[in-house]
Amino acid sequence: MTFPSKAVFAAVALAASAALALTGCSAGGSTSTTTGSLDGSQLLTIPREDMGTFDRNFNPFANPDFPMTHQAIYESMLVYNPADGSTTPWLATDWEVAPDSTAITYHLREGVTWSDGEPFVADDVVVSFDLQREVRGGFDYIESVTAVDPLTVQFDFSEPFSPALLDIGQQVIAPAHIWNDVDDPTTFANEDPVGTGPYTEITSFQTQSFDLGKNPEYWQPEKQSIEGIRVLAFSGNDGANLAAANGDVDWAPQFIPNIDKAYVEKDPEHRFYWFPPTGSMINWQFNTTKAPFDDPDVRKALSMAVDREQVTQIGMQGYTTPGDCTGLSGGYDTWRDDSVAESCTWTERDLEGAGELLDAAGITLGVDGERVLPDGTPFAFDFSVGSTSSDWVSVGNVIAQNLAELGVTVTVAAKDWGDVVAGYENGTFDSGIVWSANAPTPYQFYRGVMSAETVKPVGEQTFDNYHRFGSPEADALLAEFAAASDEQSQHDVMDELQALFAEAAPVAPLFPGPEWGAASTARFTGWPAEDNPYATLSTRSRTTVLVLTTLEPVVND
């Protein structure tokens, strides 16, 4: 499953009905994506597998994961590409970082206008950061944002923060002249967005599909080769996968089981996939505000009962590899301390060792072979997961079967993703599957899973650290990392953070999250791929705009 970062939207229609809605679905005309002539006006068609219906809400702050909002409509000052580690200047052309990492100055691109014709200026950046912090929080290290002149904006920090360049640079920017007049930015639906992106015009909007046309004022008109974008709503992987198999979409950024047979073999001349490893880690999280999950030995015992080879081979179709107790396998291999990974064993299956840890915690086997808590109640809890995510439901089923061998009852509570995430955000869940931030360094990962500064009380909404674990020692190390000005010092601190993570086990890493992506060259060419990794094949990352401004439509002779 390709999943939005820290947010989801309710999917209320059946996958079958969504698939049926594709019959005869147009792409820039009356023909389907797989038939008819290609004259260059065809729309790039993309499924969204976790939304059965669309509500017209393009608010980039309160509703950031609505399709194409952060990819086609609003842009950032720069674009970081985890596939090759490159950084592309975008709304900013260059920048200066203070030697002590306490400030950054960005120089904005001249000649950029908003889609309504108004000029893009530094005040837009200032207002966007004010709104982001008001609506969703974050950027706590920023002390002030100042428009030095119309094309220069300066960020001053309350403390040294070396990861700030990309952290700030990838925040989307919205127009001050629109948002200054918005009374409540948390509820404003922004039905007719004004952006600097390549495709901003809502040319059609229905509950199960919408179309975006070209921004008439785009600052790179030569890169608007495709006519527009069509997004289709599905309430699960199954419907989206059927559409991909039938050729009703051009881009399939979701989990597809047995992808070679189910997708590629149906048109091997044109279809391909690419799952580059990134920095995102998929973790089994436990609500540490609830006993016995507040005990690190219990968390380690539960992790030790999991057969990660089964999880990755059965649950994830072999598309990824088991994670380890540093949390940094996959895209963070260059940061990973092998000595830490080799010294801890709680991500390796060991039922006997797991049982010993539970016994020591007073969670013992009853006469019926089921474990009971010290008060005599059964050790049973939920594994929360979205019912439409067939891959992650499979992962949950494997974990439940593994834990049954330990005498622990895990119920795979597959519900609507909106309900699942609400439980995460307010702290009422037991356990569940969660994804970490994909960032250039592991700083954001460790901050998200161990920082006491990110812990919110149960009942108070949070968009990070759902498991509510905090370590003052981690905060001190994170501050030391942020203040480090050279890479060797950062690596030294990161080694200490890995050791702390291995000791505390705040979450149980399962596997690196693949960056799902499959596509067809039948109607569009210029896709990123392993031999041309200019972007990932994700439709939800900041690099998506690089794809949208590179693709070329196929035109029949």
PATORZA-424486 format. One record per residue (C-alpha): residue number from 1; z negated, y negated, x. Coordinates in pm, 1 decimal, m for minus. Example, Ala and Ser with C-alpha at 12.3 -4.5 7.8 and 13.67 -1.06 7.14 Angstrom:
REM residues 2
 num       c3       c2       c1
   1   m780.0    450.0   1230.0
   2   m714.0    106.0   1367.0
This chain:
REM residues 557
 num       c3       c2       c1
   1      0.0      0.0      0.0
   2     81.0   m347.6    124.8
   3   m213.0   m545.9      0.1
   4   m291.1   m916.4    m24.2
   5   m551.7  m1046.6    213.3
   6   m883.8  m1072.4     31.8
   7   m736.0  m1124.9   m314.0
   8   m553.1   m937.0   m586.0
   9   m415.5  m1001.3   m927.1
  10   m446.7   m793.3  m1241.1
  11   m164.5   m546.4  m1299.9
  12   m148.0   m480.0  m1671.0
  13    190.7   m326.8  m1744.8
  14    280.9     37.4  m1694.3
  15    489.8    127.6  m1390.8
  16    737.1    304.4  m1613.2
  17    796.9      0.5  m1829.7
  18    840.0   m214.4  m1519.2
  19   1095.9     30.2  m1386.3
  20   1280.8     32.6  m1717.5
  21   1290.6   m344.9  m1710.4
  22   1515.7   m314.6  m1407.2
  23   1795.9   m156.3  m1603.6
  24   2087.0   m393.5  m1566.5
  25   1863.5   m637.9  m1381.9
  26   2070.3   m920.0  m1239.6
  27   2076.5  m1054.4   m888.6
  28   2240.9  m1389.6   m911.0
  29   2466.7  m1280.7  m1195.2
  30   2512.7  m1011.1  m1454.6
  31   2544.6   m715.4  m1216.5
  32   2267.5   m502.0  m1073.3
  33   2174.2   m502.9   m707.2
  34   2374.4   m186.7   m647.1
  35   2693.5   m261.5   m837.3
  36   2949.6   m534.0   m874.1
  37   3115.2   m761.4   m624.2
  38   2924.1   m937.9   m350.3
  39   3030.7  m1301.2   m340.1
  40   2734.3  m1442.7   m150.7
  41   2550.1  m1561.1   m461.7
  42   2341.0  m1245.6   m495.9
  43   1965.2  m1300.7   m497.6
  44   1741.3  m1129.0   m245.3
  45   1543.2   m893.2   m469.9
  46   1186.2   m796.1   m382.2
  47    930.0   m585.7   m572.6
  48    563.1   m672.7   m605.7
  49    382.6   m345.0   m659.1
  50     34.9   m470.8   m752.2
  51    123.7   m709.5  m1035.4
  52    236.1   m566.7  m1367.0
  53    297.5   m917.7  m1497.4
  54    325.8  m1265.1  m1351.0
  55    135.7  m1575.0  m1458.1
  56    308.3  m1893.3  m1347.3
  57     57.7  m2016.0  m1090.8
  58    183.1  m2132.0   m750.9
  59   m145.3  m2289.5   m638.9
  60   m143.6  m2227.8   m260.3
  61   m520.5  m2271.7   m232.7
  62   m671.5  m2098.7   m537.2
  63   m392.3  m1840.7   m577.7
  64   m265.8  m1788.7   m221.9
  65   m132.8  m1436.4   m266.6
  66    101.2  m1509.1   m554.5
  67    444.7  m1386.2   m439.5
  68    638.8  m1617.6   m209.2
  69    389.7  m1905.7   m243.4
  70    291.7  m1894.0    124.6
  71    626.0  m1756.4    238.9
  72    909.7  m1944.4     67.2
  73    753.9  m2254.3    m91.6
  74    484.5  m2379.0    146.2
  75    503.5  m2374.8    525.1
  76    268.2  m2401.4    819.6
  77    278.5  m2596.8   1142.3
  78    360.0  m2285.9   1344.5
  79    435.4  m1917.2   1289.0
  80    269.5  m1641.7   1490.6
  81    456.4  m1310.0   1502.7
  82    230.1  m1007.7   1568.3
  83    534.1   m785.3   1620.2
  84    617.7   m942.6   1956.3
  85    330.4  m1185.6   2016.2
  86    551.6  m1495.7   1996.8
  87    466.7  m1831.8   1842.2
  88    739.3  m2038.8   1677.3
  89    691.8  m2414.4   1622.9
  90    760.0  m2491.8   1258.0
  91    633.2  m2805.0   1082.3
  92    486.5  m2904.0   1417.1
  93    704.4  m2920.8   1727.0
  94    432.3  m2916.8   1992.0
  95     59.3  m2958.7   2042.8
  96   m212.0  m3029.9   2296.8
  97   m536.7  m2835.3   2321.1
  98   m837.8  m3011.4   2473.6
  99   m944.1  m2850.1   2804.7
 100  m1287.5  m2771.3   2661.6
 101  m1137.4  m2627.5   2337.3
 102  m1307.7  m2891.2   2120.6
 103   m993.6  m3052.1   1978.6
 104   m622.7  m2998.3   1911.5
 105   m351.9  m3253.0   1844.5
 106    m37.2  m3142.7   1661.4
 107    286.0  m3341.2   1669.0
 108    474.2  m3301.2   1342.4
 109    846.0  m3251.1   1307.3
 110   1052.3  m3560.4   1229.5
 111   1291.0  m3562.5    936.9
 112   1107.1  m3309.6    716.6
 113   1089.2  m3397.5    348.2
 114    924.3  m3235.8     51.0
 115   1144.8  m3076.1   m212.2
 116   1106.5  m3389.6   m426.5
 117   1244.2  m3605.5   m145.4
 118    917.1  m3757.7    m25.8
 119    860.4  m3758.1    352.7
 120    631.5  m3502.6    516.9
 121    352.7  m3690.1    699.2
 122     23.2  m3631.9    875.1
 123   m177.6  m3720.2    564.4
 124    m34.9  m3407.2    401.3
 125   m204.8  m3201.5    671.5
 126   m535.6  m3384.3    628.5
 127   m539.1  m3335.5    250.8
 128   m436.0  m2969.7    278.6
 129   m729.1  m2886.7    503.8
 130   m967.6  m3076.1    276.8
 131   m840.0  m2871.9    m17.9
 132   m850.4  m2540.1    164.2
 133  m1211.7  m2593.3    265.3
 134  m1305.9  m2713.5    m83.0
 135  m1142.2  m2426.5   m269.8
 136  m1182.7  m2123.9    m40.9
 137  m1403.3  m2236.3    245.2
 138  m1351.5  m2150.5    609.8
 139  m1267.2  m2369.9    909.5
 140  m1638.3  m2439.5    951.7
 141  m1583.4  m2539.4   1312.6
 142  m1362.3  m2835.2   1214.2
 143  m1561.1  m3157.7   1224.7
 144  m1278.8  m3392.9   1129.1
 145   m904.8  m3405.3   1062.7
 146   m742.5  m3739.0   1140.7
 147   m393.7  m3873.2   1080.2
 148   m344.3  m4057.7   1409.7
 149     m4.8  m4182.2   1294.7
 150    250.6  m4054.4   1039.2
 151    359.5  m3769.4   1266.9
 152     40.9  m3693.6   1461.6
 153   m271.0  m3518.5   1337.3
 154   m585.9  m3453.1   1537.8
 155   m849.1  m3186.0   1475.5
 156  m1192.1  m3236.7   1631.3
 157  m1439.6  m2949.2   1638.6
 158  m1816.3  m2935.8   1618.1
 159  m1813.1  m2677.5   1897.0
 160  m1560.0  m2521.3   2135.0
 161  m1325.4  m2288.6   1947.8
 162  m1049.4  m2132.5   2155.9
 163   m882.0  m1934.3   1869.3
 164   m819.2  m2257.2   1676.4
 165   m455.3  m2314.3   1773.3
 166   m313.1  m2034.6   1560.7
 167   m597.3  m2038.5   1309.1
 168   m522.2  m2399.2   1217.0
 169   m152.8  m2382.6   1287.7
 170    m86.1  m2112.3   1029.0
 171   m257.7  m2288.2    736.2
 172      3.7  m2382.6    476.6
 173     51.5  m2750.9    407.8
 174     84.0  m2904.7     59.3
 175    195.9  m3259.6    m32.4
 176    m80.9  m3518.7    m50.5
 177    118.0  m3731.1   m294.4
 178     98.5  m3445.2   m548.4
 179   m245.2  m3300.8   m480.1
 180   m429.6  m3631.7   m457.7
 181   m372.7  m3661.6   m834.0
 182   m501.5  m3312.3   m916.2
 183   m838.6  m3326.1  m1093.9
 184   m945.1  m2967.1  m1024.7
 185   m761.1  m2788.0   m740.9
 186   m929.9  m2459.5   m831.0
 187   m771.7  m2441.2  m1177.9
 188   m444.7  m2631.5  m1128.7
 189   m160.2  m2385.5  m1198.0
 190    102.2  m2585.5  m1003.5
 191    378.4  m2444.5  m1224.6
 192    651.3  m2653.2  m1059.8
 193    555.9  m2656.1   m693.0
 194    674.1  m2914.8   m442.9
 195    702.8  m2764.4    m95.7
 196    879.5  m2791.6    237.7
 197    991.2  m2426.1    235.8
 198   1346.0  m2292.8    204.7
 199   1315.7  m2169.4   m156.6
 200   1106.2  m2389.1   m383.6
 201   1294.1  m2423.1   m712.5
 202   1177.9  m2208.2  m1007.3
 203   1514.0  m2135.4  m1166.5
 204   1382.2  m1861.8  m1397.2
 205   1035.3  m1736.8  m1483.6
 206    945.9  m1438.4  m1700.0
 207    638.0  m1220.8  m1718.0
 208    798.3   m945.7  m1509.1
 209   1032.8  m1140.2  m1284.2
 210   1099.6  m1485.1  m1149.1
 211   1371.0  m1647.1   m939.7
 212   1343.6  m1905.2   m663.4
 213   1640.1  m2124.0   m574.5
 214   1711.9  m2332.1   m267.7
 215   1500.8  m2630.8   m174.9
 216   1758.4  m2913.7   m204.5
 217   1577.8  m3112.4     66.1
 218   1515.5  m2836.8    318.6
 219   1493.1  m2949.4    679.5
 220   1700.1  m2649.0    797.6
 221   1985.7  m2633.2    544.3
 222   2196.2  m2430.1    785.8
 223   1937.7  m2151.1    754.6
 224   1951.4  m2128.0    375.0
 225   2223.3  m1866.0    382.4
 226   2092.1  m1662.9     92.4
 227   2127.1  m1817.9   m252.6
 228   1775.0  m1741.2   m365.3
 229   1500.2  m1486.7   m423.3
 230   1415.9  m1266.0   m719.8
 231   1066.9  m1110.8   m741.7
 232   1000.9   m816.6   m975.9
 233    658.8   m714.5  m1112.0
 234    528.7   m356.9  m1098.3
 235    185.7   m220.9  m1183.2
 236    184.2     30.7   m900.3
 237    362.2    190.4   m607.7
 238    541.0    444.7   m827.2
 239    748.1    194.0  m1021.0
 240    827.8    m12.0   m712.7
 241    927.1    303.3   m523.6
 242   1157.1    412.0   m805.0
 243   1326.6     72.8   m789.8
 244   1367.1    108.3   m412.9
 245   1505.9    461.3   m442.8
 246   1754.4    350.3   m710.2
 247   1873.2     57.1   m499.6
 248   1742.9   m202.7   m744.7
 249   1570.4   m400.2   m468.6
 250   1680.9   m513.4   m123.4
 251   1340.8   m519.6     41.1
 252   1067.0   m258.2    m14.8
 253    740.7   m371.0    147.6
 254    512.7   m110.0     m9.5
 255    387.0    239.2     71.5
 256    661.5    497.3      5.7
 257    560.4    863.8     43.0
 258    805.3   1080.4    238.2
 259   1014.1    772.1    302.2
 260   1299.1    945.7    484.7
 261   1378.0   1169.7    190.6
 262   1269.2    940.8    m93.2
 263   1440.8    626.0     36.3
 264   1650.7    645.0    353.3
 265   1846.6    963.4    277.3
 266   1977.1    815.5    m47.7
 267   2182.3    565.1    154.3
 268   2140.8    635.6    526.9
 269   2425.0    401.0    619.0
 270   2229.6     98.6    498.2
 271   1861.4    184.0    457.1
 272   1591.3    180.5    723.1
 273   1218.4    121.3    766.2
 274    991.9    m12.0   1036.8
 275    611.2      0.5   1043.7
 276    500.9   m197.1   1349.5
 277    130.6   m168.2   1439.7
 278    m58.4   m491.5   1385.5
 279   m414.1   m608.9   1424.2
 280   m519.4   m512.0   1072.5
 281   m771.7   m227.6   1047.7
 282   m836.4    m30.1    731.5
 283  m1208.8     37.9    699.2
 284  m1446.3    228.6    476.9
 285  m1704.1    m33.9    388.4
 286  m2056.5     19.1    258.9
 287  m2264.0   m231.7     64.7
 288  m2541.3   m289.4    318.6
 289  m2754.5   m467.7     59.0
 290  m2809.9   m128.2   m102.3
 291  m3018.8    150.5     44.0
 292  m2944.4    377.6    222.2
 293  m2630.1    192.1    339.4
 294  m2857.4    m57.8    515.0
 295  m2934.6    213.4    772.4
 296  m2675.3    225.9   1055.4
 297  m2748.7    595.5   1112.7
 298  m2657.0    670.2    751.7
 299  m2332.3    476.9    788.5
 300  m2257.1    670.2   1106.8
 301  m2337.4   1001.6    938.7
 302  m2099.2    930.1    650.9
 303  m1830.5    828.1    899.5
 304  m1885.9   1148.2   1101.5
 305  m1820.4   1357.8    791.0
 306  m1468.5   1214.9    754.4
 307  m1174.3   1409.4    893.9
 308   m951.0   1121.5   1000.9
 309   m666.6   1352.9   1086.2
 310   m661.1   1460.7    721.5
 311   m695.7   1100.3    609.5
 312   m393.8    988.0    810.1
 313   m178.2   1297.8    756.7
 314   m251.5   1360.6    388.7
 315   m358.2   1021.0    259.6
 316   m122.0    812.0    471.8
 317    167.6   1058.5    515.5
 318    133.1   1047.8    894.2
 319    244.5    683.6    907.4
 320    m57.5    579.9   1115.3
 321   m322.1    724.3   1348.2
 322   m702.0    765.3   1328.2
 323   m917.3    467.3   1414.8
 324  m1204.2    476.5   1662.7
 325  m1551.7    327.4   1686.0
 326  m1435.9      3.5   1853.5
 327  m1235.8    m92.6   1543.5
 328   m954.7   m204.1   1774.3
 329   m706.3     82.5   1776.6
 330   m349.9     m7.4   1683.6
 331   m236.8   m364.6   1742.7
 332   m538.2   m457.8   1955.8
 333   m494.4   m192.7   2224.2
 334   m483.9   m454.5   2500.6
 335   m833.7   m569.3   2401.6
 336   m980.7   m223.0   2351.3
 337  m1247.7   m104.2   2594.9
 338  m1175.0    264.6   2652.9
 339  m1522.7    323.4   2794.4
 340  m1677.6    216.3   2461.9
 341  m1433.1    425.2   2261.2
 342  m1509.4    731.8   2471.8
 343  m1887.0    687.9   2463.6
 344  m1943.6    678.6   2087.7
 345  m1864.2    964.9   1855.0
 346  m1932.4    850.9   1499.7
 347  m1561.0    825.9   1414.9
 348  m1508.4   1190.0   1513.7
 349  m1576.3   1466.2   1260.8
 350  m1907.7   1639.5   1324.5
 351  m2070.4   1778.6   1010.6
 352  m2365.4   1920.7   1200.0
 353  m2437.3   1590.6   1371.4
 354  m2391.6   1403.7   1044.2
 355  m2639.6   1633.0    873.7
 356  m2895.9   1576.5   1148.3
 357  m2868.3   1199.4   1108.1
 358  m2912.5   1224.1    731.5
 359  m3207.4   1460.0    771.7
 360  m3373.1   1209.9   1005.8
 361  m3317.1    939.4    743.5
 362  m3492.6   1151.5    482.9
 363  m3171.7   1241.4    299.9
 364  m3212.4   1614.7    283.2
 365  m3036.6   1913.9    131.4
 366  m3173.7   2037.1   m197.7
 367  m3183.1   2399.9   m306.6
 368  m2846.6   2350.0   m478.2
 369  m2681.3   2235.8   m155.1
 370  m2669.7   1871.3   m265.6
 371  m2837.2   1600.4    m62.9
 372  m3111.5   1391.4   m218.0
 373  m3256.8   1056.0   m120.6
 374  m3621.6   1021.4    m16.3
 375  m3714.9    947.3   m378.7
 376  m3554.9   1273.7   m491.2
 377  m3246.3   1127.4   m657.9
 378  m2903.6   1267.4   m565.8
 379  m2716.3   1097.0   m284.6
 380  m2411.7   1004.8   m489.5
 381  m2204.8    687.4   m490.3
 382  m1864.5    539.9   m570.6
 383  m1562.8    483.1   m348.6
 384  m1389.7    184.8   m513.1
 385  m1011.0    161.8   m493.0
 386   m724.1     22.0   m696.6
 387   m575.1    283.2   m926.9
 388   m219.2    168.8   m854.5
 389   m251.6    225.5   m478.1
 390   m148.3    588.6   m456.1
 391   m193.0    598.6    m78.0
 392   m547.2    463.5    m77.3
 393   m646.3    677.6   m377.0
 394   m533.1    977.7   m170.2
 395   m744.2    853.9    120.0
 396  m1043.5    832.4   m113.3
 397   m984.8   1185.6   m238.8
 398   m979.7   1321.2    116.7
 399  m1303.8   1139.2    196.6
 400  m1467.9   1269.9   m121.2
 401  m1371.1   1626.5    m31.7
 402  m1496.2   1579.7    325.6
 403  m1832.0   1440.4    212.0
 404  m1879.4   1722.7    m39.1
 405  m1907.5   1955.0    260.3
 406  m2203.6   1745.4    373.5
 407  m2369.0   1771.9     32.9
 408  m2290.7   1410.9    m58.0
 409  m2115.4   1329.4   m385.9
 410  m1851.8   1056.1   m358.9
 411  m1670.0    956.4   m676.4
 412  m1328.7    796.2   m630.0
 413  m1363.6    507.0   m874.0
 414   m997.4    411.9   m921.2
 415   m980.1     97.7  m1132.4
 416   m770.9   m213.7  m1171.4
 417   m759.6   m396.1   m837.9
 418   m894.4   m709.3  m1002.5
 419  m1210.2   m521.6  m1102.9
 420  m1239.5   m359.6   m761.4
 421  m1217.0   m686.2   m570.7
 422  m1452.7   m860.1   m813.6
 423  m1709.8   m594.8   m720.6
 424  m1642.9   m658.0   m352.5
 425  m1665.6  m1034.6   m385.0
 426  m1990.1  m1042.7   m584.5
 427  m2154.7   m757.2   m394.2
 428  m2206.9   m505.4   m676.5
 429  m1994.4   m221.0   m529.7
 430  m2123.7     88.4   m348.3
 431  m1846.6    157.7   m100.8
 432  m1472.7    112.6    m84.3
 433  m1162.3     65.9    122.7
 434  m1101.7   m273.8    276.0
 435   m854.9   m432.2    515.1
 436   m934.9   m664.3    804.0
 437   m763.2   m986.3    896.6
 438   m447.9   m960.2   1107.1
 439   m490.3  m1215.5   1383.3
 440   m377.5  m1271.0   1743.2
 441   m717.9  m1172.7   1885.2
 442   m998.8   m946.9   1756.3
 443  m1222.3  m1253.7   1709.0
 444  m1147.3  m1274.5   1337.2
 445  m1202.7   m900.3   1291.4
 446  m1547.2   m900.9   1447.6
 447  m1645.4  m1223.9   1277.0
 448  m1542.9  m1075.8    943.2
 449  m1744.8   m756.9    985.6
 450  m2050.3   m871.2   1186.5
 451  m2114.8  m1245.4   1165.0
 452  m2433.9  m1350.6    988.8
 453  m2259.2  m1680.0    917.0
 454  m2020.9  m1500.7    679.3
 455  m2290.5  m1322.5    477.9
 456  m2331.1  m1440.7    118.3
 457  m2608.7  m1330.3   m120.0
 458  m2526.5  m1070.9   m382.4
 459  m2386.9  m1251.1   m683.5
 460  m2233.2  m1530.7   m478.4
 461  m1858.9  m1495.2   m433.2
 462  m1729.3  m1428.6    m85.0
 463  m1377.9  m1378.5     47.3
 464  m1489.6  m1206.4    366.5
 465  m1760.6   m967.2    485.0
 466  m1781.0   m796.1    147.9
 467  m2025.8   m543.0    294.4
 468  m2265.7   m829.6    377.2
 469  m2367.9   m727.0    727.2
 470  m2482.9   m994.3    969.2
 471  m2592.4   m986.5   1331.9
 472  m2727.1  m1293.1   1516.6
 473  m2632.0  m1116.9   1839.7
 474  m2273.4  m1095.7   1716.0
 475  m2278.6  m1466.4   1630.9
 476  m2390.7  m1550.0   1983.6
 477  m2112.7  m1339.5   2135.0
 478  m1853.8  m1484.3   1896.8
 479  m1960.3  m1834.7   1997.3
 480  m1932.6  m1735.3   2362.1
 481  m1581.9  m1598.8   2301.8
 482  m1478.4  m1916.3   2120.5
 483  m1603.4  m2130.6   2408.6
 484  m1432.2  m1922.4   2678.6
 485  m1131.7  m2099.4   2824.8
 486   m981.1  m1813.5   3026.6
 487   m857.6  m1472.5   2916.6
 488  m1076.9  m1271.1   3152.2
 489  m1392.0  m1431.6   3014.4
 490  m1271.5  m1360.9   2661.8
 491  m1209.1   m996.0   2748.8
 492  m1557.3   m965.9   2898.3
 493  m1714.7  m1098.9   2579.5
 494  m1490.4   m880.5   2365.8
 495  m1614.9   m573.9   2554.5
 496  m1969.4   m669.1   2455.0
 497  m1864.8   m717.5   2093.3
 498  m1708.6   m371.9   2091.0
 499  m2028.8   m219.6   2225.1
 500  m2230.4   m400.9   1957.1
 501  m1991.6   m283.2   1686.9
 502  m2018.5     75.1   1812.1
 503  m2397.7     51.6   1799.3
 504  m2425.8   m112.2   1457.0
 505  m2138.8     57.7   1270.2
 506  m2109.5   m225.8   1015.1
 507  m1802.2    m55.2    867.3
 508  m1632.3    277.4    937.5
 509  m1279.8    226.8   1077.8
 510  m1031.3    469.0    923.8
 511   m690.4    378.4   1067.3
 512   m477.3     83.5   1180.9
 513   m300.7    m65.7    879.8
 514     74.8    m17.6    905.1
 515    280.1   m327.1    831.5
 516    492.1   m166.9    560.0
 517    856.3   m262.9    549.7
 518   1180.8   m101.0    437.1
 519   1509.4   m268.5    363.4
 520   1879.1   m222.1    297.7
 521   2175.8   m384.4    470.1
 522   2401.0   m317.8    169.7
 523   2368.4   m673.5     40.2
 524   2195.3   m865.8    320.7
 525   2202.0   m838.7    698.3
 526   1990.8   m981.2    979.1
 527   1668.5   m789.4    915.3
 528   1398.2   m763.0   1180.8
 529   1363.7   m416.7   1329.5
 530   1207.5   m238.4   1624.0
 531   1495.8   m344.2   1849.3
 532   1488.4   m701.5   1713.0
 533   1122.7   m777.6   1633.0
 534   1164.8  m1148.2   1557.4
 535    934.5  m1094.9   1255.5
 536    763.5   m811.2   1074.4
 537    919.6   m653.8    764.9
 538    630.3   m772.0    549.4
 539    692.9   m999.0    251.3
 540    338.3  m1133.3    266.3
 541    294.6  m1250.0    623.3
 542    363.3  m1588.5    774.0
 543    666.6  m1435.9    949.6
 544    837.1  m1381.0    613.1
 545    980.8  m1732.5    635.5
 546   1153.0  m1630.8    959.9
 547   1327.1  m1350.6    771.1
 548   1422.4  m1572.8    477.4
 549   1583.7  m1820.3    716.2
 550   1768.8  m1550.7    912.5
 551   1918.6  m1318.2    650.2
 552   2287.5  m1345.0    566.4
 553   2442.0  m1223.4    239.5
 554   2708.9   m955.2    254.5
 555   3035.4  m1085.2    112.6
 556   3318.0   m858.6     m0.3
 557   3656.1   m932.8    153.2
